[in-house]
Amino acid sequence: MPELPEVETIARGLAPLVVHRTIASLDLRYTPIVKDDPDRFARKVPGHVITRVWRRAKLLILDLGVDFHLVFHLKMTGKVWVPGQGIQPDKHTHLIFDLNDGFRIFFQDQRKFGYCALFDEPGLKNWSFFADLGPEPLEMPTADFIEIFQQKKGRIKALLLDQKNIAGIGNIYADESLFMAGIHPETPGWSLGRQELARLHSCLQEVLCQAIDAGGSSFRDYKNALGYAGMFQEKFLVYGKKGCSCPRCKTGIETRKVAGRTTCFCPECQKLPNPR
């Protein structure tokens, strides 16, 4: 699933291509991809100027004028991109926005788990999924990060994945930041001291910024706004490295399930503390 760096990369790449352009028409090829009444969606969207492209957590948002927000959740295999001249939609292209100057926006999703929705301003603010999102990790002060996690009883990996605690973090960047901080993924949040949490926040911000600079991480499906793969997967320290040597101590990387997700860590560099 695209996480914060991937969606941020898409938003930054999409903005100069589509902002100030008008959606002239749309082609809805698979109606369940829209979490709305299809007829209302097809009637309301055309004619609006795209005024802003931005990200909140793992959501990609296009502002339409001052009245509406076009929201995409990419889930596991969704892609929102601007194809080059002559590129035709394939069977996984479920929604096409035709812009006023010949540009198009494709929404593709091989597994059809992603969706698009149209909200007005009150509707977006009152949408429970949006309203319940935690703060953005690249924007929050360290003191706020510490306050959120130091009283939590859950395991720190699970706490990082909980979008109500902090927005946009998924499996990749939780594993990478915990390794950088030297924290075992099953460590209870309450057992971490202020210095440990401050270090984790710093490492989380560092790995997110590195990933954004590299255009995100690509495996099977993720592509940026122009259809190109990201490069951060070439810099992974532990994620997906089961059986490989730790880049620090050469111990074999291990995996276990945490919060239902396969979790990669070094048992030597990330020791689980004894319970108090």
C-alpha positions as CSV (number, residue, x, y, z in Angstrom):
1,M,0.0,0.0,0.0
2,P,1.4,3.5,-0.8
3,E,2.3,5.2,2.4
4,L,3.0,8.9,3.2
5,P,6.1,9.3,1.0
6,E,4.5,7.6,-2.0
7,V,1.3,9.7,-1.8
8,E,3.3,12.9,-1.2
9,T,5.4,12.1,-4.3
10,I,2.3,11.7,-6.4
11,A,0.8,15.0,-5.0
12,R,4.0,16.9,-5.7
13,G,4.3,15.5,-9.2
14,L,0.6,15.9,-10.1
15,A,0.3,19.5,-8.9
16,P,2.3,21.3,-11.7
17,L,0.5,19.1,-14.3
18,V,-3.1,19.7,-13.3
19,V,-3.5,22.8,-11.1
20,H,-5.4,25.6,-12.8
21,R,-6.8,23.2,-15.4
22,T,-10.5,22.5,-15.7
23,I,-12.1,19.0,-15.6
24,A,-14.0,19.1,-18.9
25,S,-15.5,15.6,-18.6
26,L,-15.0,12.2,-17.0
27,D,-15.4,8.6,-18.0
28,L,-16.4,6.3,-15.1
29,R,-15.7,2.8,-16.3
30,Y,-16.2,0.9,-13.1
31,T,-18.8,2.6,-10.9
32,P,-17.9,0.9,-7.5
33,I,-14.6,2.8,-7.6
34,V,-16.6,5.8,-6.7
35,K,-17.8,6.0,-3.1
36,D,-20.7,8.2,-4.0
37,D,-23.8,8.1,-6.2
38,P,-22.3,7.7,-9.7
39,D,-24.8,10.0,-11.3
40,R,-24.2,12.7,-8.7
41,F,-20.4,12.3,-9.1
42,A,-20.6,12.5,-12.9
43,R,-22.8,15.6,-12.7
44,K,-20.8,17.5,-10.0
45,V,-17.2,17.0,-11.0
46,P,-17.0,18.4,-14.6
47,G,-16.6,22.1,-14.9
48,H,-14.5,22.6,-11.9
49,V,-11.0,24.0,-11.9
50,I,-8.4,22.0,-9.9
51,T,-7.0,24.6,-7.5
52,R,-4.7,22.5,-5.3
53,V,-3.3,19.0,-5.0
54,W,-2.3,17.8,-1.5
55,R,-1.9,14.9,0.8
56,R,-3.4,14.0,4.2
57,A,-2.1,10.8,5.7
58,K,-2.4,8.3,2.8
59,L,-5.1,10.2,1.0
60,L,-4.5,12.1,-2.2
61,I,-6.8,15.2,-2.4
62,L,-7.6,17.5,-5.4
63,D,-9.4,20.7,-4.5
64,L,-12.0,21.7,-7.0
65,G,-12.5,25.4,-6.8
66,V,-13.5,26.4,-3.3
67,D,-16.5,24.1,-3.0
68,F,-15.4,20.5,-3.4
69,H,-12.6,18.0,-2.6
70,L,-11.8,15.0,-4.8
71,V,-10.3,12.4,-2.5
72,F,-8.5,9.2,-3.6
73,H,-7.5,6.4,-1.3
74,L,-5.1,4.2,-3.3
75,K,-5.3,1.2,-0.9
76,M,-3.0,-1.6,-2.2
77,T,-2.6,-1.1,-6.0
78,G,-4.2,2.2,-6.9
79,K,-2.4,4.8,-9.1
80,V,-3.4,8.3,-10.0
81,W,-1.2,9.6,-12.9
82,V,-1.1,11.8,-16.0
83,P,-0.3,9.6,-19.1
84,G,1.8,10.9,-22.0
85,Q,0.5,11.5,-25.4
86,G,-0.8,8.4,-27.1
87,I,-1.0,6.2,-24.0
88,Q,-4.4,4.5,-23.9
89,P,-6.2,3.3,-20.8
90,D,-5.9,-0.4,-20.0
91,K,-8.4,-2.7,-18.4
92,H,-7.4,-1.6,-14.9
93,T,-8.2,2.1,-15.7
94,H,-11.5,2.7,-14.0
95,L,-11.8,6.4,-14.0
96,I,-10.6,9.0,-16.5
97,F,-10.7,12.8,-16.0
98,D,-10.4,14.7,-19.3
99,L,-9.0,18.2,-18.7
100,N,-9.7,21.2,-20.9
101,D,-6.3,21.3,-22.7
102,G,-6.0,17.7,-23.7
103,F,-4.4,16.4,-20.5
104,R,-6.0,13.4,-18.8
105,I,-5.8,11.9,-15.3
106,F,-6.1,8.1,-15.0
107,F,-7.2,6.3,-11.9
108,Q,-6.0,2.7,-12.2
109,D,-6.4,-0.1,-9.7
110,Q,-5.7,-3.7,-10.5
111,R,-7.3,-5.1,-7.3
112,K,-10.1,-2.5,-7.2
113,F,-9.7,-1.9,-3.4
114,G,-9.0,1.8,-3.9
115,Y,-11.7,4.4,-4.3
116,C,-12.5,8.0,-5.1
117,A,-15.0,10.2,-3.3
118,L,-16.3,13.8,-3.7
119,F,-16.8,15.9,-0.6
120,D,-17.8,19.5,0.0
121,E,-15.9,21.2,2.8
122,P,-18.3,20.2,5.7
123,G,-18.5,16.7,4.3
124,L,-14.8,16.2,4.3
125,K,-14.3,17.6,7.8
126,N,-17.1,15.4,9.1
127,W,-16.1,12.2,7.3
128,S,-15.1,10.0,10.3
129,F,-12.0,8.5,8.5
130,F,-10.6,12.0,7.8
131,A,-11.7,13.5,11.1
132,D,-10.1,10.7,13.2
133,L,-6.6,11.0,11.6
134,G,-3.7,11.8,13.9
135,P,-1.1,14.5,13.3
136,E,1.3,14.5,10.4
137,P,4.7,13.2,11.4
138,L,6.7,15.7,9.4
139,E,4.8,18.6,10.9
140,M,4.3,17.7,14.6
141,P,6.8,18.9,17.3
142,T,8.8,16.2,19.0
143,A,7.1,17.1,22.3
144,D,3.7,16.2,20.8
145,F,5.1,12.9,19.5
146,I,6.4,12.0,23.0
147,E,3.1,12.9,24.6
148,I,1.1,10.7,22.2
149,F,3.2,7.6,22.6
150,Q,4.6,7.6,26.2
151,Q,1.4,6.7,27.8
152,K,0.3,4.0,25.3
153,K,0.2,0.4,26.4
154,G,0.4,-1.1,22.9
155,R,3.5,-2.3,21.1
156,I,5.3,0.6,19.4
157,K,5.0,-0.9,15.9
158,A,1.3,-1.3,16.3
159,L,1.0,2.2,17.7
160,L,2.9,3.7,14.7
161,L,0.5,1.9,12.3
162,D,-2.6,3.3,14.1
163,Q,-3.7,6.2,11.9
164,K,-5.5,7.8,14.9
165,N,-2.1,8.2,16.7
166,I,-0.1,9.4,13.7
167,A,-1.0,9.8,10.1
168,G,0.5,8.1,7.0
169,I,2.8,5.5,8.5
170,G,2.7,2.0,7.2
171,N,4.7,-1.2,7.4
172,I,7.7,0.0,5.5
173,Y,8.5,3.2,7.3
174,A,7.6,1.8,10.7
175,D,10.2,-1.0,10.3
176,E,12.8,1.3,8.9
177,S,12.5,4.0,11.5
178,L,12.4,1.5,14.4
179,F,15.6,0.0,13.2
180,M,17.3,3.4,12.8
181,A,16.2,4.2,16.4
182,G,17.4,0.9,17.8
183,I,13.9,0.0,19.2
184,H,12.4,-3.4,19.1
185,P,9.0,-3.3,17.4
186,E,7.3,-5.1,20.3
187,T,8.4,-2.6,22.9
188,P,5.5,-1.2,24.8
189,G,5.0,2.5,24.2
190,W,4.8,3.3,27.9
191,S,8.2,1.7,28.5
192,L,10.1,4.1,26.2
193,G,11.7,7.1,27.8
194,R,11.5,10.6,26.4
195,Q,15.0,10.4,24.8
196,E,14.1,7.2,23.1
197,L,10.8,8.6,21.7
198,A,12.6,11.8,20.6
199,R,15.1,9.7,18.8
200,L,12.3,7.6,17.1
201,H,10.6,10.8,16.0
202,S,13.8,12.1,14.5
203,C,14.5,8.8,12.7
204,L,10.9,8.6,11.5
205,Q,11.2,12.1,10.0
206,E,14.6,11.3,8.5
207,V,13.4,8.1,6.7
208,L,10.3,9.8,5.4
209,C,12.3,12.7,4.0
210,Q,14.8,10.3,2.4
211,A,11.9,8.3,0.9
212,I,10.2,11.4,-0.5
213,D,13.5,12.6,-2.0
214,A,13.9,9.1,-3.7
215,G,10.4,9.3,-5.1
216,G,8.9,6.7,-2.8
217,S,9.3,2.9,-2.7
218,S,8.1,0.7,-5.6
219,F,7.4,-3.0,-5.5
220,R,4.8,-4.3,-7.9
221,D,2.4,-1.4,-8.4
222,Y,3.4,2.0,-7.1
223,K,4.1,4.6,-9.7
224,N,4.4,8.4,-9.4
225,A,2.3,11.0,-11.2
226,L,4.1,10.4,-14.5
227,G,4.0,6.6,-14.3
228,Y,7.6,6.1,-13.1
229,A,8.8,3.9,-10.2
230,G,10.3,5.2,-7.0
231,M,13.8,4.3,-5.9
232,F,13.8,4.2,-2.1
233,Q,13.5,0.4,-2.0
234,E,17.1,0.2,-3.0
235,K,18.0,1.9,0.4
236,F,16.0,-0.3,2.7
237,L,17.9,-1.3,5.8
238,V,15.6,-4.1,7.2
239,Y,12.3,-4.1,5.4
240,G,12.0,-7.1,3.2
241,K,15.5,-8.3,4.2
242,K,14.7,-11.5,6.1
243,G,17.8,-13.6,6.3
244,C,20.1,-10.9,5.1
245,S,22.8,-9.5,7.3
246,C,22.1,-6.5,9.5
247,P,23.8,-3.4,7.9
248,R,25.2,-2.6,11.4
249,C,26.2,-5.8,13.2
250,K,25.8,-8.5,10.5
251,T,23.3,-10.5,12.5
252,G,20.6,-12.1,10.4
253,I,17.4,-10.0,10.0
254,E,14.4,-11.7,11.5
255,T,10.7,-11.4,11.1
256,R,7.6,-11.8,13.2
257,K,4.0,-10.7,13.1
258,V,3.2,-7.5,14.9
259,A,-0.3,-6.0,14.6
260,G,-1.0,-8.6,11.9
261,R,1.9,-7.3,9.7
262,T,5.2,-9.0,8.9
263,T,7.8,-7.1,10.8
264,C,11.5,-7.0,10.0
265,F,14.1,-6.2,12.6
266,C,17.6,-7.0,13.9
267,P,17.5,-9.1,17.1
268,E,20.8,-7.7,18.2
269,C,20.5,-4.0,17.4
270,Q,16.8,-3.9,18.5
271,K,16.7,-5.8,21.7
272,L,13.3,-6.3,23.5
273,P,13.7,-4.7,26.9
274,N,12.9,-6.8,30.0
275,P,9.5,-5.9,31.5
276,R,9.6,-3.6,34.5
